[in-house]
Amino acid sequence: MRNEAAFGVNAEPARFDIARKRVWVAGHKGMVGSAIVRRLASEDCEILTATRSEVDLKSPDQVRRYLAATKPDAIFMAAAKVGGILANDTYPADFLHDNLMIAANVTEAAHREGVGKMLLLGSSCIYPGTAPQPIREDALLTGPLEPTNEWYAIAKIAGIKLGQAYRKQHGCDFISAMPTNLYGPGDNFDLSTSHVLPALIRKAHEAKASGADHMTIWGTGAPRREFLHADDCADACVFLMKHYSGFEHVNVGSGEDIAIIDLARLICDVVGFEGEIRLDTTKPDGTMRKLMSGEKLGAMGWKARIGLRHGIAGVYGSYCAGLPSAPFAMSLSDRAHQL
């Protein structure tokens, strides 16, 4: 058992040196996991990764065997089943079951194998839909969740509480970070499962490519959302791994939000689509506003660096580069230099 005084409920921030450590990034092929791998490349550490064929995180035996064989000193737990409103509403059992299993298996195995530190990544959807803005960490469990993603949110809340329970009972140095809405290279652009920002990028691109005179977005356009580039999130996660060792989870965000209609206009401007933006008000808006307080992380000395317009331009460039033919990739490169 670890030292309760050092890692107990009331522990203060403490330095964890990852230099010359073995660091496992679970979920390294995902948008956030790959960003963490990129960020760790500048650290003097050994990065461990495993594909789904090498270790199924829903299998407790496979996770335990992997940790016993690789013996990581630290873990970034970025693996999760994720999706937007439609995916959450269509596959509630999958989102709840799979994310519960992943969190439980990795946390238990990390404890059993004596992992020195673990950071579990959650989501801003853990907060009540009616939480006061900006949302502070202590708003957790103060009201009902947004119905469109409650299954995923419940699994993420369970992950937070699981880490806290292992800290309290076993003295494990497990911490949790709750990022806001993320975007970046490697995002999911499938319109049936994606989040709003990549979905809007694809819609604007396809509208331009087809010569359409309009594109349609879900809802009223009035909801406001905060966005953070995945590379900023990765930097915050490494910062927390090094400098934070507390019981409470920590919000990770940009500190600014934008109305969905204004986001759509910004994306259309970056893409170069000049048609009309139409609203499908038969579709749900979700939570009307979700801006997180970054006061706690800011007080530690961290802040986001990638502006939204610049970040969107980079993501659109990577999206175009990944298409079978990229008719706008070259023009976007020129455009990105002007943003």
ZIMOLIN-V866112 format. One record per residue. PSI is psi in whole degrees, -180 to 180 (NA if undefined). OMEGA is omega in whole degrees, -180 to 180 (* if undefined). Layout:
BEGIN
PSI;OMEGA, PSI;OMEGA
END
This chain:
BEGIN
138;179, 170;-178, 114;-178, -34;-180, -34;-178, -34;-172, 17;-178, -169;-174, -38;-174, 23;-177, 146;177, 161;176, 138;-177, 147;-178, 133;172, 115;-176, 117;180, 0;179, 132;179, 25;176, 158;173, 119;-173, 118;178, 126;173, 101;179, 127;-176, 35;-172, -16;-180, -11;178, 172;-177, -48;-179, -44;180, -43;179, -33;176, -38;177, -40;177, -44;178, -42;-179, -38;-179, -17;-180, -24;179, 1;178, 152;179, 71;-179, 163;177, 122;-177, 125;178, 137;176, 158;178, 133;177, 168;179, -32;179, -24;179, -36;178, 119;176, 112;-175, -13;176, -4;179, 113;-179, -37;-179, -43;-179, -40;179, -45;-179, -43;180, -39;-180, -45;-180, -36;178, -34;-178, -36;-174, -26;177, 61;178, 149;175, -27;-178, 153;-180, 132;166, 113;-175, 84;-177, 1;-178, 135;178, 159;169, 118;-174, 160;178, 175;-179, -164;-176, -48;-177, -45;-179, -43;180, -39;-178, -30;-177, -35;-175, 56;-176, -39;-179, -42;180, -45;-178, -40;-180, -52;-176, -53;-174, -43;-178, -32;173, -46;-178, -44;-179, -49;-179, -45;-178, -44;-176, -45;-178, -40;-180, -46;180, -44;-180, -38;178, -40;176, -48;-176, -35;-177, 5;174, 35;177, 133;-174, -38;-180, 145;177, 138;174, 122;178, 129;-180, 130;178, -140;-177, 153;179, -13;-180, -5;179, -17;-174, 152;177, 146;179, -21;-179, 14;-178, 141;177, 143;-178, 144;-11, 152;-172, 122;176, 161;-178, -31;-177, 3;176, -10;-179, 133;176, 26;178, 2;-180, 177;-178, 151;180, 161;174, 122;-174, -29;-175, -17;178, 27;-175, -29;-177, -47;177, -42;-179, -42;180, -41;178, -40;-180, -36;175, -42;178, -38;178, -43;177, -51;-176, -32;177, -47;177, -41;179, -38;180, -42;178, -34;175, -46;-177, -45;-175, -40;-172, -6;-179, 21;-180, 139;178, 71;179, 128;180, 164;-179, 139;176, 135;-178, 94;180, 154;173, -167;179, 124;-175, 153;174, 163;179, -176;177, 139;-180, 11;179, 166;179, 119;-178, 13;177, 118;-173, -20;-180, -16;-176, -4;-173, 165;172, 174;-169, -43;-174, -52;177, -32;178, -41;179, -37;177, -47;-180, -44;-180, -44;-180, -41;179, -48;-177, -34;176, -41;178, -45;-177, -35;-177, -7;-178, 23;-179, 154;179, -3;178, 164;169, 151;-175, 136;177, 156;-178, 145;170, -164;-176, -15;-176, -5;-176, -31;-179, 146;179, 139;180, 147;175, 139;-180, 144;180, 133;178, 142;-178, -34;179, -34;174, -41;178, -43;180, -42;179, -41;178, -38;-180, -43;177, -39;177, -47;-180, -39;178, -39;-178, -36;-165, -8;-174, 137;177, 64;-177, 167;-178, -41;-175, 145;175, 163;-176, 129;175, 144;176, 112;-179, -178;-179, -22;-179, 2;-180, 146;175, 171;-175, 142;176, 145;-178, -39;179, -37;178, -34;175, -44;179, -42;179, -41;179, -45;180, -43;178, -38;179, -43;179, -44;-178, -33;-177, 20;177, 124;-174, 10;-179, -175;-178, 147;173, 116;180, 149;-177, 129;174, 92;-174, 0;174, -13;180, 152;-176, 151;175, -29;-170, -162;179, 136;-175, -32;176, 143;180, 80;177, 125;-177, 147;174, 127;176, 19;-175, -42;-176, -49;-180, -37;179, -37;179, -22;177, -13;176, 15;180, 146;171, 156;180, 152;-177, -20;-173, 115;179, 154;-173, -46;-179, -46;180, -42;180, -42;179, -41;179, -42;179, -42;180, -41;179, -38;176, -43;179, -33;177, -48;179, -40;-179, -25;-178, -4;180, 155;178, -41;170, 139;-172, 80;-174, -22;-176, 3;-175, -42;-178, -44;180, -33;178, -40;179, -44;177, -40;-178, -40;-176, -33;179, -18;-178, -9;-174, NA;*
END
